[in-house]
Amino acid sequence: MQVYGDSAMKKTAFYKWVKRFSEGRESVSEEERSGRPATSRTEENIAKVRQIVRENRRLTVRNIAEHVNIDREIVRKILTEDLDMGKVCAKMVPQELTEEQKQRRVFSY
């Protein structure tokens, strides 16, 4: 342990590997697993998200995730990293303005 310092394998991991090899395992490479793929960030899903955003830019990440049926964090990564999009906050404006507010708004432009 002193030779390798912090990069040494922990004892618990070492004992797990000893057990696996004593049970007949011959390789340290990962075995194939069944089930869903490790990532949902495929070209097909990126294209779906791009199309959904083009059709309606007001959708939330949650809405997009529900449409494409993938995790919200994956949708967020697709939007920010793959499609180079960012969140833009809109200024909140009351729906009904008073006459004074309407006049100020006209003259401020």
N, CA, C and O of each residue as an XYZ file, in Angstrom:
436
protein
N       0.825     -1.188      0.000
C       0.000      0.000      0.000
C       0.873      1.256      0.000
O       0.506      2.259     -0.612
N       1.989      1.215      0.659
C       2.851      2.379      0.728
C       3.465      2.700     -0.631
O       3.715      3.864     -0.943
N       3.706      1.676     -1.431
C       4.326      1.876     -2.734
C       3.394      2.627     -3.681
O       3.834      3.537     -4.383
N       2.088      2.251     -3.712
C       1.142      2.831     -4.665
C       0.380      4.032     -4.105
O      -0.219      4.781     -4.877
N       0.386      4.232     -2.820
C      -0.275      5.386     -2.208
C      -1.773      5.375     -2.431
O      -2.427      4.349     -2.245
N      -2.328      6.532     -2.837
C      -3.774      6.668     -3.024
C      -4.289      5.934     -4.255
O      -5.491      5.688     -4.353
N      -3.428      5.581     -5.187
C      -3.879      4.894     -6.398
C      -3.988      3.383     -6.206
O      -4.332      2.670     -7.149
N      -3.704      2.886     -5.013
C      -3.811      1.455     -4.740
C      -5.271      1.044     -4.639
O      -6.119      1.829     -4.217
N      -5.557     -0.191     -5.027
C      -6.902     -0.741     -4.934
C      -7.271     -0.916     -3.464
O      -6.437     -1.322     -2.655
N      -8.518     -0.612     -3.119
C      -8.995     -0.795     -1.746
C      -9.078     -2.284     -1.425
O      -9.241     -3.116     -2.317
N      -8.965     -2.603     -0.150
C      -8.985     -4.007      0.275
C     -10.272     -4.710     -0.126
O     -10.243     -5.855     -0.578
N     -11.403     -4.028      0.039
C     -12.680     -4.672     -0.297
C     -12.751     -5.029     -1.777
O     -13.229     -6.105     -2.136
N     -12.278     -4.129     -2.635
C     -12.273     -4.413     -4.075
C     -11.321     -5.561     -4.386
O     -11.619     -6.414     -5.223
N     -10.191     -5.580     -3.718
C      -9.215     -6.652     -3.911
C      -9.841     -8.002     -3.559
O      -9.696     -8.967     -4.309
N     -10.533     -8.072     -2.424
C     -11.144     -9.336     -2.003
C     -12.253     -9.773     -2.959
O     -12.435    -10.969     -3.189
N     -12.996     -8.815     -3.517
C     -14.024     -9.167     -4.510
C     -13.398     -9.803     -5.736
O     -13.910    -10.797     -6.250
N     -12.266     -9.226     -6.222
C     -11.599     -9.770     -7.398
C     -10.992    -11.142     -7.096
O     -11.033    -12.032     -7.946
N     -10.440    -11.320     -5.919
C      -9.903    -12.637     -5.539
C     -11.015    -13.668     -5.585
O     -10.827    -14.767     -6.107
N     -12.179    -13.317     -5.037
C     -13.318    -14.232     -5.038
C     -13.756    -14.561     -6.463
O     -13.998    -15.723     -6.788
N     -13.857    -13.531     -7.318
C     -14.286    -13.755     -8.699
C     -13.333    -14.696     -9.442
O     -13.778    -15.595    -10.156
N     -12.023    -14.488     -9.275
C     -11.050    -15.348     -9.961
C     -11.026    -16.751     -9.374
O     -10.791    -17.719    -10.097
N     -11.266    -16.874     -8.071
C     -11.299    -18.216     -7.476
C     -12.543    -18.972     -7.909
O     -12.563    -20.202     -7.854
N     -13.591    -18.258     -8.343
C     -14.812    -18.895     -8.844
C     -14.720    -19.230    -10.328
O     -15.667    -19.774    -10.895
N     -13.581    -18.911    -10.974
C     -13.381    -19.309    -12.360
C     -13.278    -18.175    -13.364
O     -13.084    -18.438    -14.551
N     -13.395    -16.972    -12.953
C     -13.259    -15.846    -13.882
C     -11.837    -15.800    -14.414
O     -10.888    -16.061    -13.674
N     -11.677    -15.465    -15.716
C     -10.352    -15.483    -16.322
C      -9.930    -14.132    -16.891
O      -8.789    -13.977    -17.324
N     -10.833    -13.154    -16.897
C     -10.523    -11.877    -17.510
C     -10.970    -10.725    -16.610
O     -11.931    -10.856    -15.852
N     -10.257     -9.588    -16.701
C     -10.651     -8.416    -15.928
C     -11.552     -7.476    -16.728
O     -12.078     -6.510    -16.175
N     -11.735     -7.747    -18.018
C     -12.588     -6.881    -18.841
C     -14.057     -7.121    -18.476
O     -14.423     -8.189    -17.984
N     -14.882     -6.108    -18.726
C     -16.292     -6.195    -18.370
C     -17.005     -7.228    -19.220
O     -16.704     -7.404    -20.401
N     -17.950     -7.905    -18.599
C     -18.767     -8.864    -19.318
C     -19.972     -8.150    -19.907
O     -20.394     -7.108    -19.404
N     -20.527     -8.717    -20.984
C     -21.711     -8.123    -21.578
C     -22.888     -8.269    -20.635
O     -23.053     -9.293    -19.971
N     -23.708     -7.217    -20.587
C     -24.880     -7.244    -19.721
C     -26.120     -7.032    -20.561
O     -26.095     -6.327    -21.570
N     -27.203     -7.651    -20.129
C     -28.469     -7.431    -20.815
C     -29.136     -6.207    -20.200
O     -28.710     -5.713    -19.156
N     -30.165     -5.732    -20.847
C     -30.868     -4.579    -20.315
C     -30.706     -3.371    -21.201
O     -30.271     -3.472    -22.348
N     -31.061     -2.225    -20.655
C     -31.018     -1.014    -21.470
C     -29.596     -0.537    -21.659
O     -28.733     -0.812    -20.825
N     -29.338      0.168    -22.738
C     -27.978      0.636    -23.008
C     -27.506      1.622    -21.943
O     -28.309      2.210    -21.218
N     -26.200      1.789    -21.866
C     -25.606      2.634    -20.835
C     -25.982      4.099    -21.008
O     -25.976      4.852    -20.034
N     -26.305      4.513    -22.212
C     -26.641      5.915    -22.436
C     -27.833      6.048    -23.368
O     -28.060      5.218    -24.248
N     -28.577      7.103    -23.152
C     -29.699      7.421    -24.035
C     -29.334      8.567    -24.953
O     -30.180      9.069    -25.694
N     -28.103      8.977    -24.910
C     -27.634     10.120    -25.696
C     -27.174      9.649    -27.073
O     -25.995      9.737    -27.418
N     -28.123      9.154    -27.840
C     -27.826      8.634    -29.171
C     -28.130      9.706    -30.219
O     -28.805     10.694    -29.929
N     -27.633      9.505    -31.419
C     -27.906     10.435    -32.516
C     -29.402     10.542    -32.781
O     -29.910     11.616    -33.104
N     -30.099      9.428    -32.643
C     -31.552      9.414    -32.869
C     -32.267     10.303    -31.843
O     -33.142     11.089    -32.205
N     -31.890     10.176    -30.558
C     -32.521     10.994    -29.522
C     -32.138     12.464    -29.651
O     -32.954     13.344    -29.379
N     -30.913     12.731    -30.060
C     -30.489     14.120    -30.279
C     -31.330     14.739    -31.394
O     -31.754     15.889    -31.286
N     -31.573     13.982    -32.459
C     -32.401     14.477    -33.567
C     -33.842     14.709    -33.114
O     -34.463     15.692    -33.516
N     -34.383     13.806    -32.273
C     -35.743     13.973    -31.766
C     -35.856     15.240    -30.928
O     -36.797     16.017    -31.086
N     -34.880     15.444    -30.028
C     -34.900     16.631    -29.174
C     -34.789     17.888    -30.017
O     -35.501     18.861    -29.769
N     -33.905     17.886    -31.015
C     -33.744     19.040    -31.908
C     -35.079     19.370    -32.595
O     -35.467     20.536    -32.671
N     -35.773     18.347    -33.090
C     -37.051     18.540    -33.782
C     -38.110     19.092    -32.830
O     -38.855     20.001    -33.195
N     -38.182     18.557    -31.632
C     -39.170     19.009    -30.644
C     -38.927     20.469    -30.289
O     -39.875     21.247    -30.188
N     -37.668     20.848    -30.098
C     -37.339     22.228    -29.737
C     -37.638     23.173    -30.895
O     -38.088     24.296    -30.669
N     -37.399     22.745    -32.112
C     -37.708     23.592    -33.276
C     -39.207     23.849    -33.388
O     -39.634     24.934    -33.784
N     -40.003     22.834    -33.034
C     -41.453     22.980    -33.126
C     -42.012     23.872    -32.021
O     -42.954     24.631    -32.250
N     -41.424     23.781    -30.807
C     -41.928     24.569    -29.681
C     -40.793     24.849    -28.707
O     -40.395     23.967    -27.945
N     -40.275     26.056    -28.726
C     -39.151     26.428    -27.853
C     -39.566     26.665    -26.412
O     -38.705     26.822    -25.546
N     -40.854     26.695    -26.136
C     -41.325     26.974    -24.783
C     -41.463     25.732    -23.921
O     -41.813     25.846    -22.746
N     -41.206     24.566    -24.455
C     -41.305     23.341    -23.673
C     -40.211     23.287    -22.620
O     -39.101     23.772    -22.841
N     -40.523     22.704    -21.491
C     -39.530     22.530    -20.428
C     -38.726     21.268    -20.686
O     -39.094     20.441    -21.520
N     -37.639     21.131    -19.968
C     -36.819     19.919    -20.073
C     -37.661     18.703    -19.703
O     -37.538     17.644    -20.317
N     -38.516     18.864    -18.693
C     -39.389     17.761    -18.262
C     -40.321     17.341    -19.400
O     -40.485     16.148    -19.656
N     -40.932     18.315    -20.084
C     -41.831     17.995    -21.200
C     -41.092     17.260    -22.314
O     -41.585     16.268    -22.850
N     -39.920     17.752    -22.651
C     -39.127     17.115    -23.712
C     -38.766     15.692    -23.315
O     -38.852     14.775    -24.132
N     -38.360     15.505    -22.058
C     -37.993     14.169    -21.574
C     -39.174     13.212    -21.669
O     -39.008     12.045    -22.023
N     -40.361     13.709    -21.354
C     -41.560     12.861    -21.461
C     -41.873     12.515    -22.909
O     -42.285     11.392    -23.200
N     -41.680     13.475    -23.831
C     -41.933     13.214    -25.263
C     -40.984     12.156    -25.809
O     -41.401     11.257    -26.540
N     -39.707     12.266    -25.453
C     -38.683     11.370    -26.006
C     -38.548     10.097    -25.175
O     -37.977      9.106    -25.631
N     -39.080     10.131    -23.945
C     -39.029      9.002    -23.018
C     -37.594      8.684    -22.579
O     -37.170      7.528    -22.581
N     -36.857      9.739    -22.202
C     -35.519      9.572    -21.626
C     -35.405     10.455    -20.389
O     -36.274     11.288    -20.132
N     -34.350     10.273    -19.638
C     -34.129     10.981    -18.395
C     -33.949     12.485    -18.628
O     -33.398     12.898    -19.649
N     -34.416     13.298    -17.676
C     -34.299     14.760    -17.805
C     -32.855     15.216    -17.878
O     -32.539     16.142    -18.624
N     -31.974     14.585    -17.119
C     -30.562     14.986    -17.128
C     -29.937     14.734    -18.499
O     -29.105     15.521    -18.948
N     -30.321     13.664    -19.158
C     -29.831     13.375    -20.511
C     -30.344     14.441    -21.480
O     -29.598     14.902    -22.343
N     -31.615     14.834    -21.343
C     -32.173     15.887    -22.199
C     -31.405     17.187    -21.979
O     -31.071     17.884    -22.937
N     -31.125     17.512    -20.716
C     -30.379     18.739    -20.406
C     -29.004     18.712    -21.054
O     -28.559     19.715    -21.612
N     -28.327     17.565    -20.984
C     -27.006     17.444    -21.607
C     -27.094     17.550    -23.123
O     -26.233     18.168    -23.750
N     -28.116     16.961    -23.716
C     -28.302     17.064    -25.168
C     -28.484     18.525    -25.564
O     -27.867     19.004    -26.516
N     -29.339     19.225    -24.822
C     -29.603     20.632    -25.141
C     -28.355     21.498    -24.987
O     -28.065     22.322    -25.854
N     -27.621     21.320    -23.901
C     -26.482     22.203    -23.628
C     -25.214     21.791    -24.351
O     -24.514     22.643    -24.900
N     -24.905     20.508    -24.362
C     -23.634     20.054    -24.919
C     -23.701     19.703    -26.407
O     -22.793     20.037    -27.168
N     -24.771     19.033    -26.817
C     -24.863     18.600    -28.215
C     -25.473     19.661    -29.122
O     -25.021     19.849    -30.252
N     -26.499     20.355    -28.630
C     -27.187     21.342    -29.457
C     -26.753     22.769    -29.148
O     -27.252     23.711    -29.764
N     -25.844     22.941    -28.219
C     -25.297     24.265    -27.872
C     -26.377     25.278    -27.528
O     -26.320     26.424    -27.974
N     -27.352     24.868    -26.746
C     -28.427     25.762    -26.351
C     -28.265     26.126    -24.885
O     -27.670     25.378    -24.111
N     -28.799     27.279    -24.513
C     -28.745     27.719    -23.132
C     -30.094     28.216    -22.679
O     -30.974     28.498    -23.492
N     -30.250     28.322    -21.371
C     -31.497     28.795    -20.800
C     -31.510     30.315    -20.831
O     -30.529     30.962    -20.464
N     -32.617     30.872    -21.267
C     -32.781     32.317    -21.283
C     -34.000     32.639    -20.422
O     -35.090     32.119    -20.658
N     -33.810     33.487    -19.438
C     -34.912     33.861    -18.554
C     -35.634     35.078    -19.121
O     -35.012     36.063    -19.516
N     -36.936     34.988    -19.150
C     -37.738     36.100    -19.656
C     -38.081     37.042    -18.509
O     -38.216     36.616    -17.362
N     -38.217     38.296    -18.822
C     -38.604     39.291    -17.830
C     -40.090     39.136    -17.549
O     -40.901     39.085    -18.474
N     -40.442     39.062    -16.284
C     -41.838     38.913    -15.912
C     -42.540     40.256    -16.038
O     -42.061     41.265    -15.522
N     -43.670     40.266    -16.722
C     -44.434     41.487    -16.947
C     -45.881     41.203    -16.550
O     -46.423     40.158    -16.910
N     -46.516     42.125    -15.808
C     -47.931     41.897    -15.461
C     -48.785     41.850    -16.719
O     -48.497     42.538    -17.699
N     -49.833     41.041    -16.691
C     -50.654     40.894    -17.885
C     -51.481     42.135    -18.175
O     -51.679     42.478    -19.340
N     -51.970     42.819    -17.143
C     -52.767     44.016    -17.349
C     -51.997     45.215    -16.812
O     -51.724     45.293    -15.615
N     -51.652     46.136    -17.680
C     -50.910     47.330    -17.286
C     -51.871     48.483    -17.001
O     -52.931     48.597    -17.617
N     -51.484     49.316    -16.073
C     -52.267     50.533    -15.826
C     -51.964     51.524    -16.939
O     -51.019     51.340    -17.706
N     -52.776     52.579    -17.023
C     -52.548     53.602    -18.052
C     -51.170     54.238    -17.902
O     -50.491     54.502    -18.894
N     -50.760     54.481    -16.657
C     -49.453     55.091    -16.406
C     -48.318     54.161    -16.880
O     -47.339     54.611    -17.474
N     -48.472     52.876    -16.607
C     -47.457     51.906    -17.045
C     -47.400     51.819    -18.571
O     -46.319     51.690    -19.147
N     -48.553     51.888    -19.221
C     -48.595     51.850    -20.683
C     -47.861     53.052    -21.280
O     -47.109     52.915    -22.245
N     -48.092     54.247    -20.690
C     -47.450     55.460    -21.172
C     -45.933     55.387    -20.984
O     -45.178     55.750    -21.887
N     -45.482     54.918    -19.811
C     -44.032     54.779    -19.565
C     -43.407     53.799    -20.546
O     -42.282     53.992    -21.007
N     -44.136     52.769    -20.852
C     -43.622     51.758    -21.770
C     -43.459     52.325    -23.179
O     -42.487     52.013    -23.866
N     -44.394     53.143    -23.602
C     -44.337     53.761    -24.933
C     -43.132     54.693    -25.028
O     -42.418     54.683    -26.031
N     -42.902     55.494    -23.994
C     -41.834     56.488    -24.038
C     -40.451     55.894    -23.750
O     -39.440     56.531    -24.045
N     -40.393     54.696    -23.185
C     -39.072     54.110    -22.864
C     -38.381     53.560    -24.103
O     -37.169     53.348    -24.078
N     -39.111     53.323    -25.177
C     -38.498     52.803    -26.403
C     -38.068     53.946    -27.244
O     -37.524     53.744    -28.329
